[in-house]
Amino acid sequence: MRPKFPGYYGDPYFDAYVVGSHPREVVFPGRAFERALSGGQAGNFPVLLVDGVVAGVWHQKRSGRRIVVTVEPFGTLSKARLAELDQQVARVGEFLEGRPELTIGTVAVGGHA
């Protein structure tokens, strides 16, 4: 399964998969449990899914047509996964009708709620 931004075709923050998935320890393993949940509740951070498991968090910032998507993976992504992630960011740009840019790094903003 390729990396994807769940729910991007609706609301990226309240994706039914991550909000309704249990047990949380399986879907949000290790660092994901601390970084992508808010008090054990899902949906406050947009997440990167790889094979149905939270593998990172992400944030987008728009300035005019420029859309910077910052992804903070919780582990190393292979070249193939990075290429797939780049394709998904391109889809975000298509969806939002902007010029997307992928940045791999720390997501400095907190949850949206």
C-alpha positions as a Markdown table, in Angstrom:
| # | Residue | x | y | z |
|---|---|---|---|---|
| 1 | Met | 0.0 | 0.0 | 0.0 |
| 2 | Arg | 1.4 | 3.4 | -0.9 |
| 3 | Pro | 1.8 | 6.2 | 1.6 |
| 4 | Lys | -1.2 | 8.4 | 1.5 |
| 5 | Phe | -2.9 | 11.3 | 3.2 |
| 6 | Pro | -6.1 | 9.8 | 4.5 |
| 7 | Gly | -9.3 | 11.6 | 4.0 |
| 8 | Tyr | -7.8 | 14.2 | 1.7 |
| 9 | Tyr | -10.8 | 13.8 | -0.6 |
| 10 | Gly | -13.0 | 15.1 | 2.2 |
| 11 | Asp | -11.7 | 16.4 | 5.4 |
| 12 | Pro | -8.0 | 15.6 | 6.1 |
| 13 | Tyr | -8.3 | 16.2 | 9.8 |
| 14 | Phe | -11.2 | 14.0 | 10.6 |
| 15 | Asp | -10.5 | 10.9 | 8.6 |
| 16 | Ala | -12.9 | 8.1 | 9.7 |
| 17 | Tyr | -10.1 | 5.5 | 9.5 |
| 18 | Val | -7.8 | 7.1 | 12.0 |
| 19 | Val | -10.6 | 8.4 | 14.2 |
| 20 | Gly | -12.4 | 5.0 | 14.4 |
| 21 | Ser | -9.4 | 2.7 | 14.5 |
| 22 | His | -8.8 | 0.5 | 17.5 |
| 23 | Pro | -6.7 | -0.6 | 19.3 |
| 24 | Arg | -4.9 | 2.6 | 19.1 |
| 25 | Glu | -1.5 | 1.0 | 20.0 |
| 26 | Val | -1.7 | -1.0 | 16.7 |
| 27 | Val | -2.6 | 1.8 | 14.4 |
| 28 | Phe | -0.5 | 4.4 | 16.3 |
| 29 | Pro | 2.6 | 2.4 | 17.3 |
| 30 | Gly | 5.6 | 3.8 | 19.2 |
| 31 | Arg | 6.2 | 7.4 | 18.5 |
| 32 | Ala | 3.0 | 7.8 | 16.6 |
| 33 | Phe | 1.0 | 7.2 | 19.8 |
| 34 | Glu | 2.8 | 10.2 | 21.4 |
| 35 | Arg | 3.0 | 12.5 | 18.4 |
| 36 | Ala | -0.2 | 11.9 | 16.4 |
| 37 | Leu | -2.7 | 11.6 | 19.2 |
| 38 | Ser | -4.0 | 14.2 | 21.6 |
| 39 | Gly | -4.7 | 12.6 | 24.9 |
| 40 | Gly | -5.4 | 9.3 | 23.2 |
| 41 | Gln | -7.8 | 10.9 | 20.7 |
| 42 | Ala | -7.2 | 10.7 | 17.0 |
| 43 | Gly | -8.1 | 13.3 | 14.4 |
| 44 | Asn | -6.3 | 16.3 | 15.8 |
| 45 | Phe | -3.3 | 15.8 | 13.5 |
| 46 | Pro | -3.2 | 14.9 | 9.9 |
| 47 | Val | -1.3 | 11.7 | 9.5 |
| 48 | Leu | 0.7 | 9.8 | 7.0 |
| 49 | Leu | -0.4 | 6.2 | 6.6 |
| 50 | Val | 1.8 | 3.4 | 5.4 |
| 51 | Asp | 0.1 | 0.0 | 5.2 |
| 52 | Gly | -2.7 | 1.1 | 7.5 |
| 53 | Val | -0.4 | 2.2 | 10.2 |
| 54 | Val | 0.4 | 5.8 | 11.2 |
| 55 | Ala | 3.9 | 6.5 | 10.0 |
| 56 | Gly | 4.1 | 10.2 | 10.4 |
| 57 | Val | 2.3 | 13.5 | 10.6 |
| 58 | Trp | 2.0 | 16.3 | 8.1 |
| 59 | His | 1.0 | 19.9 | 7.7 |
| 60 | Gln | 0.3 | 22.1 | 4.7 |
| 61 | Lys | 0.8 | 25.8 | 4.4 |
| 62 | Arg | -0.5 | 27.8 | 1.4 |
| 63 | Ser | 0.8 | 31.1 | 0.2 |
| 64 | Gly | -0.8 | 32.1 | -3.1 |
| 65 | Arg | -0.6 | 29.2 | -5.4 |
| 66 | Arg | 2.3 | 27.7 | -3.5 |
| 67 | Ile | 1.4 | 24.8 | -1.2 |
| 68 | Val | 4.2 | 23.6 | 1.1 |
| 69 | Val | 3.5 | 20.1 | 2.5 |
| 70 | Thr | 5.8 | 19.2 | 5.4 |
| 71 | Val | 5.9 | 15.6 | 6.3 |
| 72 | Glu | 7.5 | 14.3 | 9.5 |
| 73 | Pro | 8.0 | 10.6 | 9.1 |
| 74 | Phe | 8.5 | 8.6 | 12.3 |
| 75 | Gly | 11.1 | 6.3 | 10.6 |
| 76 | Thr | 13.1 | 6.1 | 7.5 |
| 77 | Leu | 11.2 | 6.0 | 4.2 |
| 78 | Ser | 12.7 | 4.0 | 1.4 |
| 79 | Lys | 13.3 | 5.7 | -2.0 |
| 80 | Ala | 10.2 | 4.0 | -3.3 |
| 81 | Arg | 8.1 | 5.3 | -0.4 |
| 82 | Leu | 9.5 | 8.8 | -0.9 |
| 83 | Ala | 8.6 | 8.7 | -4.6 |
| 84 | Glu | 5.1 | 7.6 | -3.7 |
| 85 | Leu | 4.9 | 10.3 | -1.2 |
| 86 | Asp | 6.0 | 12.9 | -3.8 |
| 87 | Gln | 3.2 | 11.6 | -6.1 |
| 88 | Gln | 0.6 | 12.0 | -3.3 |
| 89 | Val | 1.8 | 15.6 | -2.6 |
| 90 | Ala | 1.4 | 16.2 | -6.4 |
| 91 | Arg | -2.2 | 15.0 | -6.0 |
| 92 | Val | -2.8 | 17.5 | -3.1 |
| 93 | Gly | -1.6 | 20.2 | -5.5 |
| 94 | Glu | -4.1 | 19.1 | -8.2 |
| 95 | Phe | -6.9 | 18.9 | -5.7 |
| 96 | Leu | -6.2 | 22.4 | -4.3 |
| 97 | Glu | -5.2 | 23.8 | -7.7 |
| 98 | Gly | -1.8 | 24.9 | -6.5 |
| 99 | Arg | 1.9 | 24.4 | -6.9 |
| 100 | Pro | 2.9 | 21.8 | -4.3 |
| 101 | Glu | 6.3 | 21.4 | -2.7 |
| 102 | Leu | 7.3 | 18.5 | -0.4 |
| 103 | Thr | 9.5 | 19.1 | 2.6 |
| 104 | Ile | 10.6 | 16.3 | 4.8 |
| 105 | Gly | 11.2 | 17.6 | 8.3 |
| 106 | Thr | 9.7 | 18.4 | 11.7 |
| 107 | Val | 6.1 | 19.5 | 11.8 |
| 108 | Ala | 6.2 | 22.4 | 14.2 |
| 109 | Val | 2.5 | 23.2 | 14.5 |
| 110 | Gly | 0.3 | 21.6 | 17.0 |
| 111 | Gly | -3.0 | 19.9 | 16.5 |
| 112 | His | -5.9 | 21.8 | 14.9 |
| 113 | Ala | -8.3 | 21.2 | 17.8 |
